[in-house]
Amino acid sequence: MTNSEPGLRPFRIDIPQSQLDDLKTRLAGTRWPQELPGVGWSRGVPLGYLREVADYWRTGYDWRVHEAALNRYPQYLTTIDGQNLHLLHVPSPEPDATPLLLLHGWPGSVVDFLDVIEPLSGTFHLVIPSLPGFGFSTPLAGPGMNTARIARILNELMARLGYDRYGVHGYDWGAWIGADVGRQDPQRVAGVHVTALVTVPVGADGEMDGLSEADQQRWQRMQNFNDGYLQCNAKRPQTVGYALTDSPAGQLAWIVEKFKELTDPQEGLPEDSIDRDRILTDVSIYWLTGTAASAAQIYYEEFSAHPPAVYRRSTVPTGVLVSGHDVTIRPWAERDHHVVHWTDLGRGGHFLAMETPGLLVDDIRTFFRELR
């Protein structure tokens, strides 16, 4: 494997200063809505909190510092199936290391994995793409960019890099896509490790019988979850995108609410679980690349464009890491995946690579070591 394979073009993030100046100008001129007294977070992000974070984004946060941190790692652009694809590629110093594809979700980005690159790169050659429509993997090639098509693109990416046998880790959409990567090419995919795996009932007789107390609680949480963002993304991604692409305060609110709801403890503020600068780097990538609408299209493709797909059970060995926030139900996971490794953390939130990177690294290493 080399980084000089045909079709790979070296890339470096270099946001024009005019864009950063425009961001500060827009934040300073934000038109703020009124707020009902005493409602806290129950109806969305509180005005006082968002104004304070937006002010820090404008006056305290330094994009250039975090741009330089990303640029420490080799980055490339390539085009597969008409789709522009951005990736970090960090080879291990160990020549016999296992290649590992790391896949983010929404509202995430390659930034999610910054804390696990160094510890994992001692054991794995790391390939960390921006999913199509996210970050620098733009523009979206067109309609039809669903999880199956993205998986085909990623399989081709690994072939283009010269990797004949590799593993996958993903969370959120990355878990969904990662499972498809394995289904499509089980001869080359050694194993798939997932967190934040969503499992759902399919209407089979007896599927609700015998669920453990923990699984029953997870099913209840899944039913009670406020999926307003999902409905907007899945049904009108373009319409939502106008507001988020025009207002940085709007983009900030749309994402920071998910960090509030999906981190552990949920009662705390997002920055109690994840460094505020890391959250703002993630938000900044969405803003500076103007990808609010394109990143939401995957919801439309999977939930609105076609009837729900019927997936065949994966034959690839699968490891499942369940955080205290996840709603993964074990019998349903085992129905859909060849689960050979299961870890129930009992703590942590949706964004384990940022919240508890050490625990995630340990479980990934354990899973792939067990496969060997």
C-alpha positions as CSV (number, residue, x, y, z in Angstrom):
1,M,0.0,0.0,0.0
2,T,1.1,3.5,-0.8
3,N,-0.5,7.0,-0.8
4,S,0.6,7.4,-4.4
5,E,-2.2,5.1,-5.8
6,P,-3.9,6.5,-8.9
7,G,-6.7,8.9,-8.2
8,L,-5.5,10.0,-4.8
9,R,-4.8,13.7,-4.6
10,P,-3.0,15.3,-1.6
11,F,-5.3,17.7,0.3
12,R,-4.8,20.3,3.0
13,I,-7.5,22.3,4.7
14,D,-7.0,26.0,4.2
15,I,-10.1,28.0,4.8
16,P,-9.9,31.5,3.3
17,Q,-9.7,34.3,5.9
18,S,-12.7,36.0,4.2
19,Q,-14.9,33.1,5.3
20,L,-13.7,33.3,8.9
21,D,-14.3,37.1,8.9
22,D,-17.8,36.5,7.4
23,L,-18.6,34.0,10.1
24,K,-17.7,36.5,12.9
25,T,-19.7,39.2,11.2
26,R,-22.8,37.0,10.9
27,L,-22.5,35.9,14.5
28,A,-22.2,39.5,15.7
29,G,-25.4,40.4,13.7
30,T,-27.5,37.4,14.8
31,R,-31.2,38.2,15.1
32,W,-32.2,36.3,18.2
33,P,-35.7,34.9,18.9
34,Q,-37.7,35.6,22.0
35,E,-37.9,32.9,24.6
36,L,-40.6,31.8,27.0
37,P,-39.5,32.1,30.7
38,G,-38.7,29.1,32.7
39,V,-38.7,26.4,30.0
40,G,-35.0,25.5,30.1
41,W,-34.0,22.9,27.5
42,S,-37.5,21.4,27.2
43,R,-38.4,23.3,24.0
44,G,-34.9,23.5,22.5
45,V,-31.6,25.2,23.2
46,P,-32.1,28.0,25.8
47,L,-31.4,31.5,24.5
48,G,-28.9,32.5,27.2
49,Y,-26.8,29.4,26.7
50,L,-26.7,29.7,22.9
51,R,-25.8,33.4,23.0
52,E,-22.9,32.6,25.3
53,V,-21.6,29.8,23.1
54,A,-22.0,31.9,20.0
55,D,-20.1,34.7,21.6
56,Y,-17.3,32.4,22.4
57,W,-17.3,31.0,18.9
58,R,-16.9,34.6,17.6
59,T,-14.4,36.0,20.1
60,G,-12.6,33.0,21.8
61,Y,-12.5,30.1,19.5
62,D,-9.5,29.9,17.1
63,W,-10.3,27.9,13.9
64,R,-6.7,28.1,12.7
65,V,-5.5,26.1,15.8
66,H,-7.9,23.3,15.0
67,E,-7.3,23.5,11.3
68,A,-3.6,23.0,12.0
69,A,-4.4,20.0,14.3
70,L,-6.3,18.3,11.4
71,N,-3.5,19.1,9.0
72,R,-1.0,17.2,11.1
73,Y,-2.5,14.0,9.4
74,P,-2.1,13.1,5.7
75,Q,-5.3,13.9,3.8
76,Y,-6.4,13.1,0.3
77,L,-9.2,13.7,-2.2
78,T,-10.4,11.0,-4.6
79,T,-13.4,10.5,-6.8
80,I,-15.3,7.2,-6.8
81,D,-18.6,6.6,-8.6
82,G,-18.8,10.3,-9.4
83,Q,-18.5,11.2,-5.7
84,N,-15.8,13.4,-4.4
85,L,-14.4,11.8,-1.2
86,H,-12.1,13.4,1.4
87,L,-10.1,11.2,3.8
88,L,-7.5,11.2,6.4
89,H,-5.0,8.3,5.9
90,V,-2.7,7.5,8.8
91,P,-0.5,4.5,8.2
92,S,0.8,2.6,11.2
93,P,4.6,2.4,11.8
94,E,3.9,-1.3,12.0
95,P,4.0,-2.6,8.4
96,D,1.8,-5.7,9.3
97,A,-0.9,-3.6,11.0
98,T,-4.5,-4.2,10.2
99,P,-6.2,-1.5,8.0
100,L,-9.1,0.0,9.8
101,L,-11.9,2.2,8.3
102,L,-13.3,4.7,10.8
103,L,-16.8,6.0,10.0
104,H,-18.6,8.9,11.6
105,G,-22.2,9.7,11.9
106,W,-24.5,12.8,12.0
107,P,-23.9,15.5,13.3
108,G,-20.3,14.3,13.3
109,S,-17.2,14.5,11.1
110,V,-13.6,13.3,10.9
111,V,-13.0,15.5,13.9
112,D,-14.8,12.9,16.0
113,F,-11.8,10.6,15.8
114,L,-9.0,13.0,16.7
115,D,-8.5,11.6,20.2
116,V,-8.2,8.0,19.0
117,I,-5.9,8.4,16.0
118,E,-2.6,8.2,18.0
119,P,-3.5,5.2,20.2
120,L,-5.1,3.3,17.3
121,S,-2.3,4.0,14.8
122,G,0.1,1.8,16.8
123,T,-2.1,-1.2,15.8
124,F,-4.0,-0.1,12.7
125,H,-3.5,1.7,9.4
126,L,-6.3,4.2,9.7
127,V,-8.6,5.4,6.9
128,I,-11.0,8.1,8.1
129,P,-13.3,9.5,5.3
130,S,-15.8,12.3,5.4
131,L,-19.0,10.6,4.4
132,P,-20.4,11.7,1.0
133,G,-22.2,15.1,1.5
134,F,-20.3,15.8,4.7
135,G,-17.4,18.2,5.2
136,F,-15.0,18.2,2.4
137,S,-16.7,15.2,0.6
138,T,-18.7,17.5,-1.6
139,P,-20.6,18.2,-3.7
140,L,-23.0,15.3,-3.3
141,A,-23.0,13.3,-6.6
142,G,-26.8,13.4,-6.8
143,P,-29.9,11.5,-5.6
144,G,-29.5,7.9,-4.5
145,M,-26.5,8.3,-2.2
146,N,-27.9,5.8,0.4
147,T,-26.0,3.6,2.8
148,A,-25.6,0.8,0.3
149,R,-24.1,3.1,-2.4
150,I,-21.8,4.7,0.2
151,A,-20.6,1.3,1.3
152,R,-19.7,0.4,-2.3
153,I,-17.7,3.6,-2.6
154,L,-15.9,2.8,0.7
155,N,-15.1,-0.7,-0.5
156,E,-13.6,0.7,-3.6
157,L,-11.7,3.3,-1.6
158,M,-10.0,0.5,0.4
159,A,-9.2,-1.4,-2.8
160,R,-7.7,1.8,-4.2
161,L,-5.5,2.1,-1.2
162,G,-4.3,-1.4,-1.8
163,Y,-5.9,-3.0,1.3
164,D,-7.0,-6.6,0.6
165,R,-8.2,-7.3,4.1
166,Y,-9.4,-4.8,6.6
167,G,-11.7,-4.0,9.5
168,V,-14.4,-1.3,10.1
169,H,-15.5,0.7,13.0
170,G,-18.5,3.0,12.9
171,Y,-21.1,4.7,15.0
172,D,-24.5,6.1,14.2
173,W,-24.7,6.3,10.3
174,G,-21.2,4.9,10.4
175,A,-22.5,1.7,12.1
176,W,-25.2,1.3,9.5
177,I,-22.8,1.9,6.6
178,G,-20.1,-0.2,8.2
179,A,-22.4,-3.2,8.4
180,D,-23.2,-2.7,4.7
181,V,-19.5,-2.5,3.9
182,G,-19.2,-6.0,5.4
183,R,-22.3,-7.4,3.7
184,Q,-21.1,-6.3,0.3
185,D,-17.6,-7.7,0.6
186,P,-17.3,-10.3,3.3
187,Q,-14.2,-11.8,1.8
188,R,-12.2,-8.7,2.4
189,V,-13.8,-7.4,5.6
190,A,-12.3,-9.2,8.6
191,G,-14.7,-7.7,11.1
192,V,-17.1,-4.8,11.9
193,H,-17.1,-3.0,15.2
194,V,-20.0,-0.7,16.0
195,T,-21.3,1.7,18.6
196,A,-24.6,3.5,18.7
197,L,-26.1,0.7,16.6
198,V,-29.8,1.2,16.0
199,T,-31.9,-2.0,16.1
200,V,-35.6,-2.1,15.4
201,P,-38.5,-4.6,15.5
202,V,-39.5,-6.1,12.2
203,G,-42.9,-7.5,13.1
204,A,-41.8,-11.1,13.6
205,D,-43.7,-13.3,15.9
206,G,-42.3,-13.3,19.4
207,E,-39.7,-10.6,18.8
208,M,-40.8,-8.8,22.0
209,D,-40.8,-11.9,24.1
210,G,-38.1,-12.6,26.6
211,L,-36.4,-9.2,26.3
212,S,-34.1,-8.5,29.3
213,E,-35.0,-5.6,31.6
214,A,-32.1,-3.6,30.1
215,D,-33.4,-4.2,26.6
216,Q,-37.0,-3.3,27.6
217,Q,-35.6,0.0,29.0
218,R,-33.7,0.6,25.8
219,W,-36.8,0.0,23.7
220,Q,-38.8,2.4,25.9
221,R,-36.1,5.1,25.5
222,M,-36.2,4.6,21.7
223,Q,-40.0,5.1,21.6
224,N,-39.7,8.2,23.8
225,F,-36.9,9.8,21.9
226,N,-37.6,13.2,20.4
227,D,-36.9,12.6,16.7
228,G,-37.9,16.0,15.4
229,Y,-34.5,16.6,13.8
230,L,-34.8,13.2,12.1
231,Q,-38.2,14.0,10.7
232,C,-36.9,17.3,9.3
233,N,-33.8,15.8,7.8
234,A,-35.7,12.8,6.4
235,K,-38.6,14.7,4.8
236,R,-37.4,18.2,3.9
237,P,-33.5,18.3,4.0
238,Q,-33.3,21.0,1.4
239,T,-35.7,23.3,3.1
240,V,-34.0,22.9,6.5
241,G,-30.7,23.6,4.8
242,Y,-31.5,27.2,3.8
243,A,-31.7,28.4,7.4
244,L,-28.7,26.4,8.6
245,T,-26.5,27.5,5.7
246,D,-27.4,31.2,6.1
247,S,-27.2,31.5,9.9
248,P,-24.3,30.2,11.9
249,A,-26.3,30.6,15.1
250,G,-28.9,28.4,13.6
251,Q,-26.3,25.8,12.6
252,L,-24.8,25.9,16.0
253,A,-28.2,25.4,17.7
254,W,-29.2,22.5,15.4
255,I,-26.0,20.6,16.3
256,V,-25.4,21.6,19.9
257,E,-28.8,20.3,20.8
258,K,-27.8,16.8,19.7
259,F,-24.6,17.0,21.8
260,K,-26.8,18.0,24.8
261,E,-29.3,15.2,24.3
262,L,-26.9,12.4,23.3
263,T,-23.9,12.9,25.7
264,D,-23.6,11.4,29.2
265,P,-24.8,12.7,31.6
266,Q,-27.8,14.1,29.6
267,E,-28.5,16.4,32.6
268,G,-25.2,18.3,32.1
269,L,-24.2,20.7,29.4
270,P,-22.5,19.4,26.2
271,E,-19.1,20.7,27.3
272,D,-19.3,18.6,30.5
273,S,-18.7,15.6,28.3
274,I,-16.8,16.9,25.2
275,D,-14.5,19.9,25.0
276,R,-16.3,23.0,23.8
277,D,-13.6,23.7,21.2
278,R,-14.0,20.2,19.8
279,I,-17.8,20.7,19.4
280,L,-17.2,24.1,17.7
281,T,-14.7,22.5,15.3
282,D,-17.4,20.1,14.3
283,V,-19.9,22.8,13.9
284,S,-17.4,25.0,12.0
285,I,-16.8,22.2,9.4
286,Y,-20.5,22.1,8.7
287,W,-20.6,25.9,8.5
288,L,-17.4,26.5,6.5
289,T,-18.2,23.7,4.0
290,G,-21.9,24.7,3.7
291,T,-23.0,21.1,4.1
292,A,-26.1,21.3,6.3
293,A,-28.4,20.3,3.4
294,S,-26.1,17.7,1.7
295,A,-25.3,16.0,5.0
296,A,-29.0,15.6,5.8
297,Q,-29.8,13.9,2.5
298,I,-28.8,10.4,3.8
299,Y,-31.9,10.6,6.1
300,Y,-34.1,11.3,3.0
301,E,-32.5,8.4,1.1
302,E,-33.0,5.9,3.8
303,F,-36.4,7.0,5.2
304,S,-38.3,8.8,2.4
305,A,-36.9,8.0,-1.0
306,H,-37.8,4.3,-1.1
307,P,-39.5,1.7,1.0
308,P,-37.4,0.5,3.9
309,A,-34.7,-1.8,2.7
310,V,-34.7,-5.5,3.8
311,Y,-31.2,-6.4,4.8
312,R,-29.9,-9.9,4.7
313,R,-28.1,-11.0,7.9
314,S,-24.4,-10.1,7.8
315,T,-22.0,-13.0,7.9
316,V,-19.0,-10.8,9.0
317,P,-17.9,-11.1,12.6
318,T,-19.4,-8.1,14.4
319,G,-18.4,-6.5,17.7
320,V,-21.0,-4.4,19.5
321,L,-20.0,-1.8,22.2
322,V,-23.1,-0.5,24.0
323,S,-22.8,2.8,25.9
324,G,-25.1,3.9,28.7
325,H,-27.0,6.0,26.2
326,D,-27.4,3.5,23.4
327,V,-30.7,1.8,22.5
328,T,-29.1,-1.3,21.0
329,I,-31.3,-4.4,21.7
330,R,-29.2,-7.5,21.8
331,P,-31.7,-10.1,20.3
332,W,-32.4,-7.8,17.4
333,A,-28.7,-7.1,16.9
334,E,-28.0,-10.8,16.7
335,R,-30.9,-11.2,14.3
336,D,-29.2,-8.8,11.8
337,H,-25.5,-9.3,12.5
338,H,-23.0,-12.1,13.2
339,V,-22.3,-10.9,16.7
340,V,-19.2,-12.5,18.2
341,H,-18.3,-9.8,20.7
342,W,-20.6,-7.8,23.0
343,T,-19.5,-5.1,25.6
344,D,-22.1,-3.3,27.7
345,L,-20.3,-0.3,29.2
346,G,-23.3,0.9,31.2
347,R,-22.0,4.5,30.9
348,G,-20.9,7.0,28.2
349,G,-23.0,8.6,25.5
350,H,-23.4,8.6,21.8
351,F,-20.0,10.1,20.9
352,L,-17.7,7.6,22.6
353,A,-14.6,8.6,20.5
354,M,-14.8,12.0,22.0
355,E,-16.4,11.2,25.4
356,T,-14.5,8.2,26.5
357,P,-11.8,7.6,23.8
358,G,-9.8,5.2,26.0
359,L,-12.7,2.8,26.5
360,L,-13.5,2.8,22.8
361,V,-9.8,2.1,21.8
362,D,-9.6,-0.7,24.3
363,D,-12.7,-2.4,22.9
364,I,-11.7,-2.0,19.3
365,R,-8.3,-3.6,20.1
366,T,-9.9,-6.4,22.0
367,F,-12.4,-7.2,19.3
368,F,-9.8,-7.4,16.5
369,R,-7.4,-9.3,18.7
370,E,-10.1,-11.9,19.4
371,L,-10.6,-12.3,15.7
372,R,-7.0,-13.1,15.1
